[in-house]
Amino acid sequence: MSFVHKVGSLIVITIGTVSLLAVALLVVDIVRLTELVYPLPTWQDYIEPMTRLLWSSILALIATIISIVSGIWIVRGFYLQKARKTSIDRLSIAFYFPHFIVALYVLAVANSIYEWMDFYHPTFGFLEILLAYWLKEVPFVVFYLTVTYTSLDLQSRRIIYLFGGTKWQQFVHVEWVAIRGQVLELFLILFAFILTAYEVPTLIGSSVYPLFGPTIFEYYYSIDLAQRFMIDVLLFGVAITLVVSTFVLFAWTSRTRQAYGKGRHML
C-alpha cells in the first residue's frame, strides 16, 4: 500500500472512529432520557420531525445531483475541450467562503430581485437554498475531480471515437470508469452535509417548510425533553445509515481504484 493510500485509510479510520463515538454518545443520551421522559413519544409524535427529515432529504438529493452534474460538466469542458476556464475561475471564488457568506450573498441578491419584481412566492425560498448550495458545492466538485481529469488517458477516448463510438460511450468507458468512485464519495459527502446543515436553511429558508438542520437545534435545546428524545432517535438512525454507507463505499472504492490502477499499469 502506498503512502497516499495509507494516509487516506488513516483519515477514514479516524473519521469513522469519531463518528462511532458520536453515535455512542447519542445512545447514552437516549438511555438517560428514557428514564426522564414519561410517557415516551408515540409514532404519531414522530410524524412532524420525520416529515422535516423527508423534505430535507429531497432538497439534499436535488442539490447534490445538480452540483455534481454541473461540476462534471465544467471540469470536462476545461480539461477535455480547454473551454469554460472563466466559469471555473468565477465559481472557485465561492470555494473560499463559508456557507453562510454565500447564503447572505444569495439572500441579498434575491431580495433585490423581489423588490424590483414586487412579487414573492414561498417556493422561491426553496430555489434560493438550491442556488446557495450550488454556488458553494460546484467548486468543491470541480476541485475534487481535477486531479483525476488531469491524469486521464485521452488516447483511449480517441480510440473509441475512431471505432465509431459516441461521446456518451467515450464518457462511460473512459471517464466514468475513472471518476465513479469519486462521484459516489462526493454524493455521500454533499448529501450528508446538506441534509444536516444549519446555516443556509436558517438564513434563507424561513419561507419554506422547516428543514432538518434547524429542527435538530430546535428540538435538541427544547425545554420539552420528549422533543430532545425524538431528535436523538432520528439522529441515531441518520448517523448509523451514513456511517455504514461510508464504510461500504470506502471498501468498494478501495477495490475499484486498485483494479483501475493495475489496469492502467498494464497499459
N, C-alpha and C positions, 0 to 999 in steps of 0.2 A: 504493500500500500504506500502510495506517495505521500510526501509531507502535506500537500494540499488536501488530500483525502483524509489524512489523519486529523488535520485541523477542522475540516468540515464535520467529521464524525464527532469530534470533541464538542463542537458548538451544538450539534443536535442533541448529544447526550446531556450537556449542561442545561439546555432549554427544556428538554424532556424532564430532567430531574426537578427543575424549578416548577414546571407545570404540575407534576405529580404532587409536589409539596403543597401547591395551591389547592389542588383537589382534596388533599388530606385535611387542610385547614377548613375547607368547606364542609367536609364530613363532620369534623369536630364541632363546628358551629351549628350544623343541623341537629346533631345529637343533643347539644346543650339546649337548643331552642325547643326540642321535643318535650323537655321537662318543664319549660316555661309557658308554652303556648297551649291553651285549652279553651275550647276544643280545637283540634288541628284543622287546617283548611280542608275543605272538601274539593272534589273535582270541579264543582261549579266556580269556586273561588279562583281557580287557575285559568279560567276562560279568558279574562281580560289580559293578564300578562302573557299568556300563550298566544293570543291574537296579536299583541305587540311584537312578540318574537317572530311570528309568521310574517307579519308585514315587513319587519326589518330584514328578514331573510330574503324576501322577494326583492327589496330595494338593493340589498348587498349583492344578490345574484346578478341583477341587471347592471349595477355599477361595475362589478368585477368583469363581466363579459365585455362590456363596451370599452373598458380601459385596456384589457388585454388585446382585443381585436385591433383597437386603434394603435396601440404600441407596436404590435407586429407589423401593421401596415406602414407605419412611419419608419421603423428601423429597416424593413425590407426595401423601401424606396430609396433609403440613403445608401445602404451597403450593396444593393444589387443593381440599382439604377443611378446611383450617385445624385439622387434628387431629394427634395424635401429637407435639405440641411437647415433652411431657415425655420421650418416647423420645429425641428429638434432643438435649435438654439432658443426659440421662444418658449417652448414647453419646459425646457430644462431649468428655466428661471424658477418655476414653481417647486422644483425639487428641493431647493434650499430653504424654503419657508415652511413653518409649521402649518398644520391643517387649519387651525383657527384663523391664521392670517389669510390664507386662501379663501376661507369661508367669509371673512369680513369683506374681502375684495368682491366676491360674488354678490354678497348682500348689498353692498354699496351700489354696484352697477345695476343690479336688479331693481332696487328702489328707484334709481334714476329713470329707468325704463318705464316702470309702473307710473311714475308721476307724469312722464311725457305722454303715455298712453291713456292716463286717467282711468285705468282698469286693472283689476286684480282678481284672480281666482285662486282658491286654495290649492289647486293642482300645481300651480307654479312653484309652490314650496318644494314639492317632490322633484321638479326639474332643477331647481336651484341646488338641491343636495346632490343630484346626479352630476351636475356641472362642476361642483366643487370637488367631488371625488375624482371626476375625470381629469380635471386640471392637475390634481395632485398625484394621481396614481399612474397616469400615462408616462410621465418622465421616469418613474421608477421602473416601469415595464421596459422602456427603451434601454435604460441603464443596465437592467438585469440581463437583457438579451444581446447587448452589444458585443461582448466578448465572443459569444458563440457565432454570431454572424460574421465577425471579422475573420474567424478561422474556418468558415465554410469552404468546401471544395467546389468552386463554381464550375469546374470542368465536368462534374457529374451532371449538372443542370444542362450543360451544352450537349452532352451525350444523349440525354433523354430528348432534348429538342431535335437533334439530328435524326433520331429514330421516330419522329412524328409525335412526340409527347406534348401534351398541352401544358400551359403554365400551371394549371392545378396539379397535374401529375408531377411536374418539377417540384412544386412546393411540398407535396405529400411524400415523395420518395427521397428528397434531399434535405429540405429544410425541416419538415415536421419531425423526421427521424431524429434530428439533432436537438430540437427545442422542445419536444413534447414533455420531457421530464421537467424542464424549467417552467413550462406553461402550467403544468399541474401544481408545481410549487407556488407559482405566482397566484394561481386561483385560490389555493388554500390560505396563503398569507393575506391576500387582499380581502377575501370573503370573511375570514375570522376577524380582521381588524375593523372592517366596515360594519359588521354585524354588531359589535360591542362598542363602537366608537361613541364618544360623548360630545366632543366639541362641536362638530359640524351640525348634527341634528338639533343641538341645543341652541346654536346661534341662528340657524336659518330654517329650522324645522317646526316652528311654532304653529304653522298653518296646516300641517299635515297630521295624520294620525300619530299618536305618541309612539316613538321608536324605542327599541330595546335598550340602547345605551343610556339615555336619560332615565328610563324605567329602573335600571339597576341602581342608579344613585337614589332615585325617589323611594324605592321600596327598601333598600338596604338601610337607609338612615331614617326610615319612618318610625314614629313612636309606637305604631302598631306592630308588635313582634310577629304577628301572623304574616304580614307582608314581607318582612325580612326572611322568614322561614320559606315562603314561596319562592322568593328570588334566589335563595340559596339552593333550593332543589332544582330550579331551572338552570342556574349557573353550573351546577354539578353535571347535569345532563349535557349541556353545551360543551363544558370542559372535557368530559370523557370522550365525546364524539370527536372533538378537534384533536385531542392527544392521540387517540387511536388512529385517526386518519393520518396524522403527521408521521407516526412510526411506520404505518403501512406504506405511505408514499415514499419515505426515506429508504425503506428496504427495496421497494420496486425501482426507484430511480438509481440506486447504487448498482443494481444488477444491469439495468439497461445501459448505464453510462460505461460500465466495464465492457459490456458486449460491443457497444459502439466504438469504444477506444481500441479494442482488439481488431475490429473490422477495419478501422482507418489505418492501424499499424500494418495490417496485412496488405492494404493497398499501397 
